[in-house]
Amino acid sequence: MVRVSKRFVLVDVPNANCKPYMLVKEWLESYGQWSWGYEQPRVSLRQDLEALGVQVLAEKSIGGVRTILNYLAMIPAQARQGILDKLKAEDYETFPHLLSIGVVDV
């Protein structure tokens, strides 16, 4: 991305700080129902991007409560309550995607 960027780099990865997403992913993987291949959720990309010469302008949690609810809906109803019982209201404030925005140092 850095090599071909004219100026800006945008990266969207799974957010390791989103507890609902992580619980759903763990459940789906454990039952062989995760169909999106390998993912490595991250807390931040700042260090990685800076090592590549990208000045990170912002990192933020993106998605929304609706996105979280969509992930939760992937779990069969009979198993979903077990995940919901592990969540607190504040767990719905961090969304499932981490967006990093940077500018390539020219």
Secondary structure as GFF3:
##gff-version 3
##sequence-region A 1 106
A	DSSP	beta_strand	8	14	.	.	.	ID=ss1
A	DSSP	alpha_helix	19	30	.	.	.	ID=ss2
A	DSSP	alpha_helix	46	51	.	.	.	ID=ss3
A	DSSP	beta_strand	54	62	.	.	.	ID=ss4
A	DSSP	alpha_helix	65	72	.	.	.	ID=ss5
A	DSSP	alpha_helix	77	84	.	.	.	ID=ss6
A	DSSP	three_ten_helix	89	92	.	.	.	ID=ss7
A	DSSP	beta_strand	97	104	.	.	.	ID=ss8
###
